[in-house]
Every structure is written in C-alpha cells, then in structure tokens.
Amino acid sequence: MANIIQSQSTSHQPQILTASVFPSVYHFIITSICTNENCILIATDFGAVYKADLEAASVHKIAQVGSGWKISSRDKLAVLSSLNGEIHLIDTHSEAVLQTIKAHDAGVRCLEFLDDSTIISGSKDSYLRIWALKGDSMERRKTLTGHTAEIRCLFAGDNLIISGSLDNNARVWNAETGECIHVLQGHTSGIHFVKKNRNRAVTSAEDGYIRVWNLTTGLCEAILDGYGSKEVRVAPVYLARDTLFAGTKNGCAQSWNLNTLPPVCSVLSTALESLPMDLAVSESSLVYGTVAGAVYVVNITSGETVRYWEGDTGARNIFRVGFSREQKPVAVYLQGGSIHVAIF
C-alpha cells in the first residue's frame, strides 16, 4: 500500500534559454542531456550537439555529425553515440570534433564514462566495448560478449559495468578484467533502465516490473509490480542510497525505502494523469518531466512538490530533465522548432 504524501504545489517561472533549429530541421527529438562544467550538453537525433551555458544564459550549437543519440562528458571532453554505430569525441571548449570512429556494427544506444580515461559503449549489435581515452583519441581495449540482443542501457562506475538488454537480462561485469560476474535473470521482456548505488542495482523493463538486485549474490531482493509497460512507457528509475525513485504509468513520481522488505512506497507527486518522460535526483530534490509538458520539483525528504510548472510551452513533452553543477533543476523541451532549456 502506497503512503501518499500531501503536496503543496507552487508555480514558479523558470529562466528559459532558447536555441533556434527550425526551419533547417522540421522533425527531431532530444535524445539525451548531460552536465558539463557549468553547462548542459544536449544531443539530438539529427546529430547536432548544443551547449546551454548557464552563466552566459545562452544556448548554441557546438558540433554537427551525421546522427546522435547518447551524450556523456568528463571535464572538457564529451562523447556522442550515433545510431549508425559511430562514436564521436568532442572538445566542448574548442567546439571541435576530435575523432569519429566506427565503434559497432549497429546503433550505439548507451555510452558512459567509467572514469576519466575509460569509456563504455553498448550497442544494438549485442556487444559492450571498453575504450581507452588517450589524449584526443579513443582506442578499443575490450569487447564484452554474452548478451544475445540489443543492449539498451548501462551503468559504469566503481570498477563495475551493469548492462541491460532486450534479451530480458542484465549482466554485471568486472570493468578491469571484462569477466561477467552475474547474470540478473527474471524479467520477461527487454530492460530499458539500470541504476546502481552501493551494493544494489535496479532494473526497469517492458514487462511492467521494477526489480531490485543484490550485487554480492546476484539475487533479486524485490519485485515492484505494474509501474510501466512496453505499450505505455517503461518506468524511468533512479537509485540514491537506500531509496528507489520511479516515474510510473499513472503519472506519479514514487519512492521506495529499500531498507524494508517488501519496500515501503510513498507517492511524491500526483501529476496530471500524464505519462512520465524522464526523472533525475540530486541530494535534496527530484525533478520529473511528463509527456504533457509539466515539470515537478519534489523535496525528497518531505515528499512535497516545491515547484510545479506547466507554462504555455506548446511542448509535446519534456524530453529530458537533470541538474546543473549547482544542483539547479533543468528541463529541456521543444517549442516552435526551437530547443528550450528551463532552469528552476
């Protein structure tokens, strides 16, 4: 039974930064964002990368390649994956594409820095690859095999790689040796999200279930039912210490205390009966965007909605949300052929 927290929604007008794209591209999507120094990097499916400079209050294009999907960054360097199998290394200061490599035989759906000198990629070709970053170039170090279908998501950190696949399994790998430590089996459809914190991982899949895993034993500790589906939308998840956060198909942001089994659920926001698009969590807040164009900022300690914004955006949805280096919530959406960045 969910513990419903009564929220006091307050509306605040965010600062809006804009970059015009129309009419050069008529139909496009924002595929991913990441925080880079005091900027937000924005990737699009048509291969343009934009930088929202929060200090200068501006958004401009810093790179253009053939296509784009997942962007990740460390310091001044960013890597962008493409659905043609390429990975692009970009200097965000000089705004130059330093290297383009054919990394996989199919689209690269996930891409993360493991550390300052190591990058992990996962592809539709079912392979994970480990790349060594040497100066202004990348070199392939290892290929990890075991999945039998598209790799849709991954976590990289703490000398571990956790990959989620459309083969219904997640795998835990030793990032140094490439050894597969655990195969996390239990989902009956493809996995779209994987997160890790401490000794736990969570996976969210097309079967409508969220699973909580013990990374020492490889065993499933909890199964949360009915919080997404392939037909509706797979629930985005985030794991912070002993708390699991998810955007659910009924339009709510929810949290679960994982110190108790079964986990205790709290409803953090009761939304617009609108599907979740993306969520992100900082030390004190959760920011949550919906397909109806609404943004919620929730205090994760009290469970209260401290900011709610709908605005006259005309946005089809809030494509991506996140936090700046100063922990300010940000939301990225489209309106009138332009990219808009809302800073709360």
C-alpha positions as CSV (number, residue, x, y, z in Angstrom):
1,M,0.0,0.0,0.0
2,A,1.4,3.4,-1.0
3,N,1.9,6.1,1.6
4,I,0.5,9.2,-0.1
5,I,2.3,12.4,0.8
6,Q,0.1,15.5,0.5
7,S,2.0,18.1,-1.6
8,Q,1.7,21.9,-1.7
9,S,2.3,22.6,-5.3
10,T,3.7,26.0,-6.1
11,S,4.2,27.6,-9.5
12,H,7.5,29.4,-10.3
13,Q,8.5,30.8,-13.6
14,P,11.9,29.3,-14.6
15,Q,14.6,31.1,-16.6
16,I,14.2,30.0,-20.3
17,L,17.2,29.7,-22.6
18,T,16.5,29.1,-26.4
19,A,18.3,27.9,-29.5
20,S,16.5,28.1,-32.9
21,V,16.7,25.0,-35.1
22,F,13.7,25.4,-37.4
23,P,13.5,25.5,-40.4
24,S,16.7,23.6,-41.1
25,V,15.2,20.5,-39.3
26,Y,11.5,20.0,-39.3
27,H,11.1,17.0,-37.1
28,F,13.6,16.0,-34.5
29,I,13.9,14.8,-30.9
30,I,16.2,15.5,-28.0
31,T,17.8,12.2,-27.2
32,S,19.9,12.9,-24.1
33,I,21.5,15.6,-22.0
34,C,24.4,15.7,-19.5
35,T,26.0,18.2,-17.2
36,N,29.4,19.5,-18.3
37,E,31.1,22.0,-16.0
38,N,28.6,24.8,-15.7
39,C,26.8,23.9,-18.9
40,I,24.2,21.4,-20.1
41,L,25.0,19.5,-23.2
42,I,22.1,18.5,-25.4
43,A,22.1,15.7,-28.1
44,T,19.6,15.5,-30.9
45,D,18.8,12.6,-33.3
46,F,19.9,14.6,-36.3
47,G,23.5,14.9,-34.9
48,A,23.6,18.4,-33.6
49,V,25.0,19.0,-30.1
50,Y,24.0,22.1,-28.2
51,K,25.6,23.7,-25.2
52,A,23.4,25.6,-22.7
53,D,25.8,27.9,-20.9
54,L,24.1,28.7,-17.6
55,E,26.5,31.5,-16.7
56,A,26.2,33.3,-20.0
57,A,22.5,32.4,-20.3
58,S,22.8,31.2,-23.8
59,V,22.4,28.1,-26.0
60,H,24.3,27.4,-29.1
61,K,25.4,24.6,-31.4
62,I,28.9,23.3,-30.8
63,A,29.0,20.3,-33.1
64,Q,27.3,18.6,-36.0
65,V,27.7,15.0,-37.0
66,G,25.5,12.6,-39.1
67,S,23.2,11.5,-36.3
68,G,23.2,11.5,-32.5
69,W,21.9,9.5,-29.5
70,K,23.6,9.3,-26.2
71,I,25.9,12.0,-24.9
72,S,28.3,11.8,-21.9
73,S,31.1,14.1,-20.7
74,R,34.1,14.5,-18.3
75,D,35.7,17.9,-17.9
76,K,36.1,19.4,-21.4
77,L,35.6,16.2,-23.4
78,A,32.3,14.7,-24.5
79,V,31.4,11.6,-26.3
80,L,28.3,11.2,-28.5
81,S,27.0,8.0,-29.9
82,S,25.1,7.5,-33.2
83,L,22.6,5.0,-34.5
84,N,25.0,4.2,-37.4
85,G,27.5,2.7,-35.0
86,E,29.8,5.7,-34.7
87,I,31.1,7.4,-31.6
88,H,32.3,11.0,-31.8
89,L,34.8,12.6,-29.4
90,I,34.1,16.3,-28.9
91,D,36.1,19.1,-27.2
92,T,33.5,21.3,-25.6
93,H,35.9,24.2,-25.2
94,S,37.2,24.4,-28.8
95,E,33.9,23.0,-30.1
96,A,35.8,20.7,-32.4
97,V,35.0,17.0,-33.2
98,L,38.3,15.4,-32.4
99,Q,37.7,11.9,-33.6
100,T,34.9,9.8,-35.2
101,I,35.3,6.0,-35.0
102,K,33.2,3.2,-36.3
103,A,32.6,1.6,-32.9
104,H,29.9,-1.0,-33.5
105,D,28.2,-2.7,-36.4
106,A,24.8,-1.3,-35.3
107,G,23.5,1.7,-33.4
108,V,25.1,2.7,-30.1
109,R,22.3,3.1,-27.6
110,C,24.2,3.7,-24.4
111,L,27.6,5.4,-23.7
112,E,29.1,6.3,-20.3
113,F,32.4,7.3,-18.8
114,L,33.7,4.7,-16.4
115,D,36.4,7.1,-15.2
116,D,38.5,10.0,-16.7
117,S,40.3,7.7,-19.2
118,T,37.8,4.9,-19.9
119,I,34.5,4.9,-21.9
120,I,31.9,2.1,-22.1
121,S,29.6,1.7,-25.1
122,G,26.6,-0.7,-25.6
123,S,25.0,-1.4,-29.0
124,K,22.2,-2.9,-30.9
125,D,24.8,-5.5,-32.1
126,S,24.6,-7.0,-28.5
127,Y,28.2,-6.1,-27.7
128,L,29.7,-3.9,-24.9
129,R,33.0,-2.3,-25.7
130,I,35.6,-0.7,-23.4
131,W,37.5,2.2,-24.8
132,A,40.7,3.8,-23.5
133,L,40.8,7.6,-23.8
134,K,44.4,8.7,-24.7
135,G,44.7,12.4,-25.3
136,D,42.4,13.4,-28.1
137,S,41.6,9.9,-29.3
138,M,39.9,6.7,-28.3
139,E,41.3,3.1,-28.6
140,R,39.4,-0.1,-28.2
141,R,40.5,-2.1,-25.3
142,K,38.0,-5.0,-24.8
143,T,34.8,-6.4,-26.3
144,L,32.4,-8.0,-23.8
145,T,30.1,-10.7,-25.2
146,G,27.2,-12.6,-23.6
147,H,24.1,-10.6,-24.4
148,T,22.0,-12.0,-27.3
149,A,20.1,-8.9,-28.2
150,E,20.3,-5.1,-28.2
151,I,22.0,-3.5,-25.2
152,R,19.6,-0.7,-24.2
153,C,21.1,0.8,-21.0
154,L,24.2,0.6,-18.9
155,F,25.8,1.8,-15.6
156,A,29.6,2.3,-15.4
157,G,31.4,3.1,-12.2
158,D,33.1,1.6,-9.1
159,N,35.0,-0.8,-11.4
160,L,31.7,-2.3,-12.5
161,I,29.6,-2.3,-15.7
162,I,26.0,-3.3,-15.5
163,S,24.2,-3.7,-18.8
164,G,20.5,-4.1,-19.5
165,S,19.4,-5.8,-22.8
166,L,16.4,-6.6,-24.9
167,D,17.3,-10.3,-24.2
168,N,15.5,-9.7,-20.9
169,N,18.7,-10.0,-18.8
170,A,21.1,-7.6,-17.1
171,R,24.7,-8.5,-16.7
172,V,27.3,-7.4,-14.1
173,W,30.9,-7.2,-15.3
174,N,34.3,-6.5,-13.8
175,A,35.4,-3.5,-15.7
176,E,39.1,-4.3,-15.4
177,T,39.1,-7.9,-16.5
178,G,35.9,-8.0,-18.6
179,E,34.6,-11.0,-16.6
180,C,30.9,-11.4,-16.3
181,I,30.2,-11.7,-12.5
182,H,26.4,-12.1,-12.5
183,V,23.6,-12.6,-15.0
184,L,20.5,-11.0,-13.5
185,Q,17.6,-13.0,-14.7
186,G,13.9,-12.6,-14.0
187,H,12.4,-10.0,-16.4
188,T,10.2,-11.4,-19.2
189,S,10.7,-8.5,-21.6
190,G,13.5,-6.1,-22.5
191,I,15.3,-3.9,-19.9
192,H,15.3,-0.2,-20.6
193,F,16.8,1.3,-17.4
194,V,19.5,0.2,-15.0
195,K,20.8,2.1,-12.0
196,K,23.3,1.3,-9.2
197,N,24.1,2.6,-5.8
198,R,26.2,0.9,-3.1
199,N,25.6,-2.8,-3.3
200,R,22.2,-2.6,-5.1
201,A,21.1,-2.3,-8.7
202,V,17.6,-1.7,-10.0
203,T,16.2,-2.6,-13.5
204,S,13.0,-1.4,-15.2
205,A,11.7,-3.4,-18.1
206,E,8.9,-3.7,-20.7
207,D,7.2,-6.4,-18.7
208,G,6.0,-3.6,-16.3
209,Y,8.2,-4.6,-13.4
210,I,11.0,-2.9,-11.5
211,R,13.4,-5.4,-9.9
212,V,15.9,-4.7,-7.1
213,W,19.1,-6.8,-7.1
214,N,21.8,-7.6,-4.5
215,L,25.1,-7.2,-6.4
216,T,27.0,-9.5,-4.0
217,T,24.8,-12.5,-4.5
218,G,23.2,-11.6,-7.9
219,L,19.8,-12.4,-6.4
220,C,16.6,-10.4,-6.8
221,E,15.6,-8.8,-3.5
222,A,12.3,-7.2,-4.5
223,I,9.9,-7.0,-7.4
224,L,7.7,-4.0,-7.8
225,D,4.6,-4.6,-10.0
226,G,2.7,-2.6,-12.5
227,Y,4.8,0.6,-12.9
228,G,5.3,0.7,-16.6
229,S,5.0,-1.4,-19.8
230,K,6.1,-1.5,-23.4
231,E,2.6,-0.4,-24.5
232,V,2.5,2.6,-22.2
233,R,6.1,3.6,-21.2
234,V,8.8,1.8,-19.3
235,A,9.1,3.4,-15.9
236,P,12.3,5.6,-15.6
237,V,14.1,4.8,-12.3
238,Y,16.8,6.3,-10.1
239,L,18.6,4.8,-7.1
240,A,20.0,7.1,-4.4
241,R,21.5,5.3,-1.4
242,D,18.7,3.1,0.0
243,T,15.8,4.8,-1.8
244,L,14.4,3.9,-5.2
245,F,12.7,6.6,-7.3
246,A,10.5,6.0,-10.3
247,G,8.1,7.7,-12.7
248,T,5.1,5.5,-13.0
249,K,2.5,5.0,-15.8
250,N,-0.3,6.6,-13.7
251,G,1.6,9.9,-13.9
252,C,3.1,9.8,-10.4
253,A,6.7,10.1,-9.1
254,Q,7.1,7.5,-6.3
255,S,9.8,6.3,-4.0
256,W,10.5,3.1,-2.1
257,N,12.5,2.6,1.1
258,L,14.7,-0.4,0.3
259,N,15.8,-0.9,3.9
260,T,12.5,-2.8,4.5
261,L,11.3,-5.8,2.5
262,P,8.9,-5.6,0.9
263,P,9.9,-1.9,0.1
264,V,7.6,0.8,1.5
265,C,6.2,3.1,-1.2
266,S,5.5,6.8,-1.0
267,V,3.8,8.8,-3.7
268,L,5.8,12.0,-4.2
269,S,3.7,13.8,-6.8
270,T,0.3,13.0,-8.2
271,A,0.8,14.6,-11.6
272,L,-1.7,15.2,-14.4
273,E,-2.5,11.6,-15.3
274,S,0.3,12.1,-17.8
275,L,3.0,9.6,-18.6
276,P,6.5,10.0,-17.2
277,M,9.2,11.1,-19.7
278,D,12.3,11.5,-17.6
279,L,13.4,12.0,-14.0
280,A,16.6,12.9,-12.2
281,V,17.6,13.0,-8.5
282,S,20.0,15.2,-6.6
283,E,20.9,15.2,-2.9
284,S,17.8,17.0,-1.9
285,S,15.4,17.1,-4.9
286,L,13.7,15.1,-7.6
287,V,12.9,16.7,-11.0
288,Y,10.3,14.9,-13.1
289,G,9.0,15.7,-16.6
290,T,5.9,14.4,-18.3
291,V,4.7,13.9,-21.9
292,A,2.2,16.6,-21.3
293,G,4.9,19.2,-20.8
294,A,4.7,19.6,-17.0
295,V,7.7,19.7,-14.6
296,Y,7.6,18.8,-11.0
297,V,10.4,19.5,-8.5
298,V,10.0,17.5,-5.3
299,N,11.8,17.6,-1.9
300,I,12.8,14.0,-1.4
301,T,13.0,14.4,2.3
302,S,9.5,15.8,2.9
303,G,7.9,14.5,-0.3
304,E,6.4,17.9,-1.0
305,T,6.2,19.3,-4.5
306,V,8.1,22.5,-4.1
307,R,7.8,23.6,-7.7
308,Y,5.3,22.8,-10.4
309,W,5.5,24.3,-13.8
310,E,3.3,23.8,-16.9
311,G,3.6,27.1,-18.7
312,D,2.3,28.0,-22.1
313,T,5.0,25.9,-23.7
314,G,3.2,24.2,-26.6
315,A,5.7,21.4,-25.9
316,R,4.8,17.9,-26.9
317,N,6.7,16.7,-23.8
318,I,9.5,17.4,-21.5
319,F,12.2,15.3,-23.3
320,R,14.9,15.4,-20.6
321,V,15.5,16.7,-17.1
322,G,18.6,16.9,-14.9
323,F,20.6,19.2,-12.6
324,S,23.2,21.8,-13.1
325,R,26.6,21.7,-11.3
326,E,25.0,24.0,-8.7
327,Q,22.1,21.5,-8.3
328,K,19.6,23.7,-10.1
329,P,16.8,21.6,-11.8
330,V,16.7,21.9,-15.6
331,A,14.2,20.7,-18.2
332,V,14.7,20.5,-21.9
333,Y,11.8,20.6,-24.4
334,L,10.9,21.7,-27.9
335,Q,8.6,24.6,-28.9
336,G,8.1,26.1,-32.4
337,G,11.2,24.4,-33.9
338,S,13.5,25.6,-31.1
339,I,15.2,23.9,-28.2
340,H,14.3,25.4,-24.9
341,V,16.1,24.9,-21.6
342,A,14.1,25.8,-18.4
343,I,16.2,26.5,-15.3
344,F,14.5,26.4,-11.9
